Amino acid sequence: MYDPDPPFRPVRARGGYLPLEDLGLIGDGTTAALVGLDGSIPWMCLPRFDSEPLFCGLLDHARGGHFTVSPEDLVEARQHYQPDTGVLVTELRSPTGVVRLTDALALRSGADLTEDMPAGRAELVRSAVVLSGHVRLGVRLEPRGGGQAHALFSGLEVRPHRQPGLRLHLRANRALAGLHSTHDLRQGDRLDLVLSWGRFHRHHRFDSDAVLKSTADAWHRWMRHCAYAGPQASLVRRAALTLKMCDDWASGSLVAAPTSSLPAPIGGIRNWDYRYAWIRDAAYAVFALRRIGFDGEADSFLGWVLDAFEHSRQPRIMYTIEGDAVPDEVEDGELEGYRGSAPVRWGNGAADQRQHDVYGEILDCADQWLLAGGEIQPALWAGLAGLADAAEGAWRHPDQGIWEVRSAGQAFTYSAGMCQVALDRAVRIGERHGLPGRIDQWRAAAEKVRRIILEESWDEEARTLSAHLTGGGVLDASLLALPTRKVVPADHPRMVATTAAVAERLSAGGGLLYRYLHDEAPDGLTGDEGAFMLCSFWLVDNLVGQGRTEEAEELYASLCARASPLGLLSEQIHPTTGEFMGNFPQAFSHIGVIASGVNLQRARAASRR
């Protein structure tokens, strides 16, 4: 549960790996790092989100590398963020003293995080202060594959063996004998460390306090735009900050998660690289952030989606953060995987899948772009109109669907619904702006697809819409997203029945939902998985739309209570133990926190009128 002032708790690594719940996120709009409850940084990719990891101990504790600052004989620790910032504080207790470690990926002084431009300083700041007693504070910087260091200016030049072109500089306010050092410190003593890349600081003043303050100030200025006063307000604010740290501020794109290959479940093979920008994730982020006051981020995402589509001239489901094709998927045999869960993968083999929902995502983004005052040039409109034409013919054909199954395709109901969205939004754009196109045909096709979904995917015996247009009663939690995209109203009798069926048959207990049941809907992969957090937030939204506000509030509160003490959520939850599973932190889960909170806030306001 999110706790801005948590108690100390034991550090509980298992086989060298911390639970995901014991990791915090820091970011600077170009990359991100995970900071452990034990003072380690087991994950950071440089210089970008999708670069090779410099520290990869998250995926192999012995060989992956890390940057650890921690007292000897660590007993217990606690973590919290400085309020409304991406500055993380870890307090570490040994038998002889307590150390406060403050970590941040530094931001430029005066940075405006609403601007579409880099704000980072290409610096990781780690500042340790002894709060009580005395400690022997160990510092270990180990790039994956090792590295060489030699004295340079006020610190060390570090050359990672695997990334010889990455020039690192480690500075400190105390002498560093090498990449491993120990410092005897007493109450009030401090050790400041700054790891920089891309530039050296021979003549720059070394002032970690000033850098941390300017970083916190930049986050505070950005959070002044937050306009949310609904349930779980502190967690919603933290979710917004988490999404911002998954955002590439220069391009406007959003990575699905800053990590790769975290398994769902432990020991399974469902290990994917999420350090890329999915069109659907960006679209959902737009809905969420715009509704709580972050119009600039929403517009940046929308602009990135349209730029990426216009550049590629075809509707890819995902892109690199710069809008290019995602690298081919490869397995890394050198790493054992998180808690021994091989394989570790880089790149993503789903990038070339056929997923028809992308038509609706792009056209819905275009519609929002125009509603917010954007403009669409004739060449882009021609491409968008072509997407509507493609959606008109695609919806009956098989694809791999929203869950990117690696089995033979199916005619998924959700995919057909998003084709309906594409047609509907093309009509709205064309009529509103007087643009040329097959407006009447698109309108007729949109109505046909909606009717087909309600009639042909309906299974009378099972009393539910089905995962597939052919019916059959097989369930998929993505059906709960149809009302959120305005394909079917939440209070339509068949949607009400579908909501009940999903809540019962896909239940993992405690308000959690599976995406689908693997014995009913094989996806081409072995093993089961955990409960998918976003699906439960969709259930909240449907309950709100059906006027069941009290039930929705109870479910929402229970889901929010599953966040880590830092307010972070993974992709999936183990339904029995409550452990986090899958890539972390997951943008989709935090989007759900925001979107469902807003829906409940609006329902409360409506009930008071």
N, C-alpha and C positions, 0 to 999 in steps of 0.2 A: 504493500500500500504506500502511496506517495506520502512522504513525511518530510517537510522542509527542515525539521530539526530532529533527526532520528537519534536513537540511542546507539551506543557502541554495541557491536556484535562480533562474534568470533569470525575470523577469516577462514573460510571453509573450502579450500581448493580440493578438488577430487582428481587424483592422478596428474596433478600439475595444472589443472584447469579450474578457474573460477566459474561459478554459475553465472549465466548471462545477467541475472538479476543484480549481480555485484559489480557491474561495469557501468561507467558513466560515459557520456558522449561530450566531446568538445569539437568545435568546428570553426572555420573562418571563411566559408563560402567558396573554397577551392578544394579543400580536403577535410578530413575529419579523423579523429583518433578516439580510441576507447581507453579509459583509465580505470584500472582495477581498484577494488577495495584494499588491495595489498600494496598500493603505490606503484604498480606496474603499468606500462603502456604496452599491451600485447598486440596492438593493431594500429597501424598508420600507413597510409599509402602516400607516396610523394612522387611528383609534386601535385598530383590530382587524385580525385576520388578513385578513378579507374586505372591509376598507375600501378606498377608492381609494388607490393607492400615493402616498406623498409623494415617494419616490425610486424612479424606474422606469428608470434607465439600463440595467438588465439587458435591457430590451425595446426600447430606443432610446438608444444611447450619446450621441447628440448632443442629443436633445430630452427624454429621459426624466427627467433629474435625478439627482443623486448628492450624497453628503456625503463628501468626500475629505480625508484628512490624510496628507500624503506629502512626503518630501524632494524637492527639485529634483534632476533627473538620476538618478532611481532606477535602480539597476543590477540588484539581485537582492533576494530576500526569503525569509522562511520564516514558517510559522504553526504554532502548537500551542495546545491548550487547557490552561489550568491543570488539573491532574489532577482527574478526577471533578467537573467543573464545566461551566457554560455560559459561562465567562469565557474570551475568546479573545485570544491574544497574537500580534501580527504584528511581526516584526523586519524593518526596511527599511534597506538599505545603499545609500548614495550613494558617489561617489568620495571624499568627504571625511569621512564618518562613518556611524554606525549609530544608528537610532532604534528604541526598543521602544514599540509602540502597543498598549495594552490596552483592549479593547472589551467592554462588557456592557450588556444591558438590565437595569437595576438592580432588585434585589429589596429588600423591606422588611427592616430589621434584625430578626432573630429570626423571620423567616417560616418557617412549617411548610408545606412543599410537599405534604404528604399531605392537607391540608385542602381542602375544596371551596370555595375562596374566592380572590379575587384576591390576589396576593403582590407584584405589580409596583409600582414607584414612578412609572410613566409618565415614565421618564428613560432616555435613552441616554447612557452615560458613555464618553468617549474620552480616554484619558490617555497622553500621549506623553512619553518620557524619552530624552534623548540618552545612549547607552551609551558612545560613543567619538567622538572627533573633534569636528567642528562641522558643522551643517547649516542650510540655509535651508528651513524647514518651511512648506509651503503648506497653507492651509485654504480649502476651497471648499464652501460649502453652497448647493446649487441645487435647490429643489423643482421637481417637474415643472410646467411652465408658468410658472416664475418666482415671485418673491415680493418683498414689500417689507419692509425692516427699518429700525427706528429704535431709538436708545438707550433702554434702560429698565432701571432698577435697576442690577444689576451686570452687565448684558450687553445683548442685543438682543432686541426683540420681532420675531418674524417672522410675516408673514401670507401664506401661500401663495395665489396667485391662484386656483388651481383649488379650493381648500378654504378659503374665507374664514372659515368657522366654526371652523377649527382654529387655535387660538392657541398659538403656539410661543414658547419662551423659550430663547435660547442664552446660556449663561454661560461665563466662562473666567477663569482666574487671571492672564491677561494682557489688555491692551487689545485690543478688536476694532474695527477701523475700519469693518467692514461684513461682508457675507457672504463676501467674498474677502479674505484677508489672508496676509501672509508674516511669519515670525518667525525671526530669526537666533538660533540656540541653540548652546550649547557643552556639552561633556561635563558631565553632572549637571543641566543645565537641563531644565525640564519645561513642557509646555503641557497643561493640563487643560481639557476641554470637556464641558459637560453640556447636552444638548438635552432640554427637558422639554415636556410637553403636558398640557393639562387643568388645570394650576395653576401659579402663579408662586411664586417663592421669594425674595421681597424680603428677608425677615428670617431666612432659613435659613442656617446655617453651610455654607460651601462646602468640602467635604472629600471629594474624589473617592476618595482612598485608603480612607477609612472605608467609603464606599459600595461600592467594589469588594470590600473584605474581607467586609462583611456579605453581599454577594451570593454570594461563593464559599462562605462558611460555610453559607448556606442550601442550596446545592447539595450540600455535603459531608454535611449532616444527612440529606438525602433519599437519597443514595447508600448510606448505612449499611444501608438496607433490602435492598440487592441481595444475593441469595443464589445466586450462580452460581460454580461452580468447574470448568467444563468447558473444552473447547477454545476457543481464541481469546478468552480471558476479557476482555482489555482492549478488544477490539472489541465484544464483547457489552455491556460496561458503557457504552461510548460510544453504542451503538445505543439503549440504554435512555434515555440523556440526550437523544438526538436525538428519540425519540418524545415525551419529556416536553416538549420545546420545540415540538412540533407539537400539543400538547394545550392546550385552553382550560380553565384550571384551575378557573374558577368554574362552568362548566356540566358539565364532564366529557367534552365532545365532543373529537374528534380530526380535524384537517384532513388530507386525503390528502397534501398537500404545502403548504408556505407560499407557493408561487409559482403563476403563471398563464402559460400560452402558451409555455413552453419546448418547442421542437420536437423531434419524433422522426420522421424525422431532420432535420438542418439543411437548410433550404430547402423542407421539406415543409409540409403544411397541417394535420397532426395536432397542433394546438396547443390545449390545453384548460385551463380554469380549475379548479385542484384545491384551492382554498381553502375547501372545504366538507367536511362530515362525511358520509362514506358509511357506511351501516350495516355493510357487510361489512368495511370497514377497522377500524371500532371493534371488531367481533367478533373479528377476527384479533388485534388489539392486546390484547384481554382474554386470549386464550389465552397470548400470549407473556409479557406482564408478570406475570400471576399466577404463572407457573411459575418466575420468578426473584425472587419475594419482594415484588412491588409490588401487594399485594392492594387497597390503597386506590384506586389508579388504575384497576384492573380493575373494582372496584365502582362507581366514578364513571362509567366508560364504560357499564357495564350499566344503571345508573340513568338515564343520559341517553338511551339507546336506548329504554327503556320509557317514559320521560316523553315523548319525541318522538312515539312511536307513539300513546300515549294522547291526546296533544294533537291530533294530526292526524286520528286515527281512521281512517287508511288507511296502508297499508304503503309509504311513500315509500322510494326507494332512497338518497336523500341529503337532507340538511337543511343549513340554515345552522348555524353553531356555536350559535345560540340555539334551534334546533329549529323554525325557520320554513321556508317554501318558498324554494327557491333561485331567485335572479333569472333572468329569461329571458336567453338567450345573445345577446350583441351583439358586433359587431366594431368595433375601435377603429382607424379609418383614419389616425389621427395618428401612430401608432408603427410603425416599420419591422419590429419583431420582432427577437428575438435573432439576431444575425448575418444580418439581412435576411430572417428567416423569418416572413413575414406569412401569415395575419392574427393579430393579437393579439385575444384574446377575453376578455370578462368575463361572468360568469354561466355556466351550463352547460346546454346543450340536452338532455343525457341525463337531466335530473332527472325528466322526465315519462315516461320509457321504461317499458315493461313488462319487468321483470326478476324472474322467479319465485324466484330464490334468496333474495330478501328475506324470504320466509315462513320459510325455515329459519334465516336469520340472527337474526331477531327471537325466534323460539321457542327457539333455542339459547341466546341471551342470557338469556331468561327462566329457562331451566333452570339456567344457571350462577348467576344471581342467587339463586335459591332454594337451590341447593347451598351457597352462601356465607352463608346465614342470612337472606336477604331475604324479604320478604313480598309477596304479590300479592293485592290486594283483588278482590272479586267482579266489579266493573265491568271491571277490566283483564283478568281471566281470561276474561270473556265475549268481549272483543275478541281475545284470543289464541286462544281456541277457534274463533272465526270465521276466523282465519288458517289454522288447521289444516283447517277445512272448505274454505276457498278453495284451499289447496294440493292437497287431494284431487282437485279438479276441474281444476287448472291445469296439471299436469305434462305433459300430452300436447300442450298448445297452444303455438304459437310465442311467443317473446319475443326480446329483444335480447341476452340473455345477459350473463355476467360481464364481457365485454370491451366491452359497450355499442356493438355494431355499429350503423352508420347505414344499413344495408340492410334488406331485408325480413326479418322474424323467422324463426327456425327453432325446432324443438323440440330445444333443446340438452340433451345428456345431463347436463351439470353442473347445469343448472337443474332438471331432473327429480330429480337426486340431492339437491338442496337442498330440494325439496318432500318427499322422503323424510325428510330431517332434520326438517322441520317436523312431520310426522306422528309420527315416532318420539319427538321431544321432548315433544309434546303428550301422548302416552301415558305417558311417564315422569313428567311433572308431575302429570297427573291421577291416576295410580295412587299415586304417592308421597304426595300430599297429600289424597287422597280428594275431588277436585274433580269436579263434574258435567261430563259431556261424552260424546261418541260414542267412548269408549275402544276398544271392540272393533272398530268400523269403521275407526278410525284405524290400529289395529295391523294389520289385514288389508290396508289400503291401503298402508301402509309396506312390508310384505313384498312386495306386488305390484309396487310401483315398483322395489324392489331387484332382483326377478327379471327385470322387463322390461329394466332397464339391462344386466344380465348376459347376457340372451338376445337382445333385439332390437337393441341397439346393437353387439353383437359382429359383427365381420366375419371370417368364417373364412378367407377368402383373404388378407386383410391381416394376420390374426392380431393383432387389436387391438379394443378397444372404440372406438367412433366418436364424433366430436364431436356427432352427431345421433342421436336415438333410432331413426331409421329405418335406421341402419347406413350402409354405404357406404364405411367405412374412412377417411373424412376425419379427420384428427387435430387435436386441440386440447389444448394443454398443461394446460388446466384439469382434464382427466381425472386428472392426478396429484394433484389436491386431494381426490378422492373418499375415499381412505383417511384423510386428515387429518380429515375430517368423519364418519368411521366409517360411511360408506355401503357401501364394499366393503373388505375387509381387504387390506392391502398385499401379503400373501403368497398371496392367491387366485390360482390359475393364470392366470386371464384378466387380472388386474391386473398380474401379473408380465410377461406378454406385452405388455400395453399400455405398461408402463414401458419395455421394450426398444424398442418401436416409436417412442415419443415421443423417446427418447434418440437414436435413429438418424435418424429422418425429420425431426424438428424441430431438429436440431442446427445451431447457428451456429458451432460449433468451440470448443475450449477449455472444454468443460463448459457453454457458454451455450446457451440454447434460445429459439427463436421461439415466440410464443404460438400461431401457426397460419401456414400458408403462404397468401399472398394469392391465388395463382393457383388454389388448391384451395378456398379459403373466402373469397370476396369479401366485404368488409365495408362497401361503399358509399362508400369513400374512395380517392383516388388515391395511388399511391406505396407503397413498402414501409416497414419500420420496423426498429428494432434488436432485439437480444435482450432479453427481459424478465427482470429479475433474479429476481423472486419464483419464476418457473417453475423455475429451476435449484435453488432451495432446496427446492421441492417434490420435485424429483428426489432430492435428498439424503434427504429424509424417507422416500421410498419405498424407497430402497436400505437404509436402516436397518431399515425394517419387513420387509424380505426377508432380513435377516441378513447383508447385504453391507456390513459395517461399515467395513472397510478402504477399499473403493471410496468409500463415503459420506464418510469422513474426508478422503480426497484431494480429492474434488470440493469439499467444504466449504472446505478450506484454499485452493483455487484461487479460489473465489468471494470469500472474505474478502480475498484479496490484491488484488482489484480495487477495494477501497475507496480513497478519496482519502487523502493523508497525514493529514488530520484525522479519518479514520474515517467519512466520509460516502459515501452511495451515491445515485445517481439512479434513476429509474424503469427506464431501459434503458441498454444498453451497445452501442456500435458494435462489431460482431463482428470487424472488421479492425483498426481503430486502437485499440480499447479506450476511446475517448472516451465521456464521459457524454452521455446524451440524455434528453430529457423533463424533466418537472418535478423539482425538486431542493430539498432532499433528499426522497426519497420514503419515506413511512411504510412502505409495503408491503415495500420492500427491507430496511429495518432490522428489521421484524417477522420476516422470513425469517432474518436473522442470528441472532436470539434463539431462535426456535422450533427451527431445525435444530441449533443448538448444544446446546439442552436435550435434544433427541432423541439426539444423539450421547453426551452426558454420561450419560444413563440407560442407553444401550446398553453403554457402557464399564462402568458399575457392575454391570449384570446379568451381564456376561461374567466378572466377578471373583468372583461368588458361587459 
